[in-house]
Amino acid sequence: MRKLKNSELDRLNIDEFKHAKKTPLIIVLDNIRSLNNIGSVFRTSDAFLVEKIYLCGITATPPHNDIRKTALGSTETVDWVYAENTLDVINMLKSENVKTISIEQAEKATMLNTFQPEMNQKYALIFGNEVKGVSQDVVDASDIVIEIPQFGTKHSLNISVSCGVVVWDMFSKLLKP
């Protein structure tokens, strides 16, 4: 097997990305500290045609060199908005009939591998702070809480890894024929 060159990957250009049909997913970042994590979320969102990212609370916004290092230009393709209060964003999305999903370890959480999204439904995936996770008031306001099953000794995954796992899972389930 020969590795493909970037020119052979048939990727969209920025204008094509802006006009492409998006996956019915929105990402909400609830007080993310790490600029590298934020950049990684942008890059994952670009890869799977996520509609928009909400950057909330202490979450930094582009342009920033540390975001740019991991985002690799995806801050120019994926739409984003800054909001001071995550709960306000959740309430606004719910008023627009977007189902809100906190990605968190919680009582009665649904395991990601068993969750089946509804077709023709838009979802907002909420990812929380690297230490404290998704704020309890945001968990309380969410329509659903999904947990990523884990089987080792650690208690959690890095937020950018969690985003990659959940977005890929939702993308693949939503695009089933």
C-alpha positions in Angstrom: 0.0 0.0 0.0 1.1 3.5 -0.8 0.3 6.4 1.4 -1.9 9.0 -0.3 -0.6 12.6 -0.8 -2.7 15.4 0.5 -3.5 16.4 -3.1 -5.1 12.9 -3.6 -7.5 13.1 -0.6 -10.2 15.1 -2.5 -11.0 17.4 0.4 -13.3 20.4 0.2 -11.9 23.9 -0.1 -13.1 26.6 2.3 -15.9 27.8 0.1 -17.1 24.3 -0.7 -17.1 23.5 3.0 -19.1 26.6 3.8 -21.8 25.6 1.3 -21.7 21.8 2.0 -24.6 20.1 3.7 -23.7 19.9 7.4 -24.1 17.0 9.9 -27.0 18.0 12.2 -24.5 18.4 15.1 -23.6 21.4 17.2 -20.7 21.4 19.7 -20.9 23.3 22.9 -17.6 23.8 24.9 -18.3 24.5 28.6 -15.3 26.3 30.1 -12.5 24.5 28.3 -9.1 25.6 29.6 -6.7 24.1 27.0 -6.2 26.0 23.8 -4.9 22.8 22.2 -8.1 21.0 23.1 -10.1 23.8 21.6 -8.1 23.6 18.4 -8.5 19.8 18.3 -12.3 20.2 18.6 -12.3 22.6 15.6 -10.3 20.1 13.6 -12.7 17.2 14.5 -15.7 19.4 13.7 -14.2 20.2 10.3 -13.6 16.5 9.5 -17.2 15.6 10.2 -19.0 18.7 8.8 -20.3 19.9 12.2 -22.6 22.8 11.9 -21.3 25.1 14.6 -19.3 25.4 17.8 -20.3 27.4 20.8 -17.3 28.5 22.9 -18.6 29.3 26.4 -17.3 30.8 29.6 -13.5 30.7 29.9 -13.2 28.9 26.6 -10.8 30.9 24.4 -11.7 32.0 20.9 -9.8 32.3 17.7 -7.5 33.8 16.6 -4.9 32.4 19.0 -1.6 30.8 18.1 -2.1 27.8 20.4 -5.6 27.1 18.9 -4.3 27.6 15.4 -1.5 25.0 16.0 -4.0 22.1 16.4 -6.9 23.5 14.4 -4.8 23.7 11.2 -7.1 26.2 9.5 -10.4 24.7 10.7 -11.3 27.9 12.6 -11.8 29.4 9.1 -14.2 26.7 8.0 -16.3 25.8 11.0 -18.8 28.4 12.2 -18.3 29.4 15.8 -19.9 31.8 18.4 -18.7 32.9 21.8 -21.2 33.0 24.6 -20.4 33.9 28.2 -23.0 31.6 29.8 -23.3 28.0 28.7 -26.8 27.6 30.2 -28.1 30.5 28.1 -26.8 28.7 25.0 -28.4 25.4 26.1 -31.8 27.2 26.7 -31.6 29.0 23.3 -30.8 25.7 21.5 -33.7 23.9 23.2 -36.0 26.7 22.2 -34.9 25.9 18.6 -35.9 22.2 19.1 -32.2 21.1 19.2 -31.8 18.1 21.6 -29.0 18.9 24.1 -26.7 16.1 25.2 -24.1 16.4 28.0 -21.2 14.1 27.6 -20.6 13.2 31.2 -20.5 10.4 33.8 -23.8 10.7 35.6 -26.5 8.7 37.3 -28.8 7.1 34.7 -26.6 8.2 31.8 -27.1 6.4 28.5 -24.0 4.6 27.3 -22.8 6.0 23.9 -22.7 2.5 22.3 -26.5 2.0 23.1 -27.7 5.5 22.2 -29.6 5.7 18.9 -30.2 9.2 17.6 -33.4 10.1 15.9 -33.1 10.8 12.2 -34.1 14.4 11.2 -33.2 15.7 14.7 -30.4 18.2 15.4 -28.2 17.6 18.4 -26.0 19.8 20.5 -23.1 17.8 22.1 -21.8 19.5 25.3 -18.3 18.9 26.4 -17.0 20.1 29.8 -13.9 21.4 31.6 -10.9 19.2 31.7 -11.0 19.0 35.5 -14.7 19.6 36.5 -16.5 18.2 33.5 -19.8 19.6 32.3 -21.3 22.0 34.9 -24.0 20.4 37.0 -26.6 23.1 36.0 -25.9 22.3 32.4 -26.2 18.6 33.0 -29.5 19.3 34.8 -30.8 21.3 31.8 -29.7 18.8 29.2 -32.2 16.5 27.5 -29.9 13.5 27.6 -26.6 12.6 29.3 -24.4 10.2 27.4 -21.4 8.5 28.9 -18.5 7.0 26.9 -17.9 3.4 28.2 -14.4 3.0 29.6 -12.8 -0.2 30.9 -9.4 0.8 32.3 -8.1 2.4 35.4 -8.6 6.1 34.5 -11.7 8.0 35.2 -12.0 10.0 32.0 -10.8 10.8 28.5 -9.2 14.0 27.3 -12.0 16.3 26.1 -10.6 16.4 22.6 -10.5 12.6 22.5 -14.1 12.5 23.9 -15.2 14.9 21.2 -13.6 12.7 18.5 -15.2 9.5 19.8 -18.7 11.0 20.2 -18.7 13.0 17.0 -17.6 10.0 15.0 -20.2 7.8 16.6 -23.0 10.3 16.1 -21.9 11.0 12.5 -21.8 7.3 11.6 -25.2 6.6 13.2 -26.9 9.7 11.7 -25.6 8.8 8.2 -26.8 5.2 8.2 -29.0 4.5 5.1 
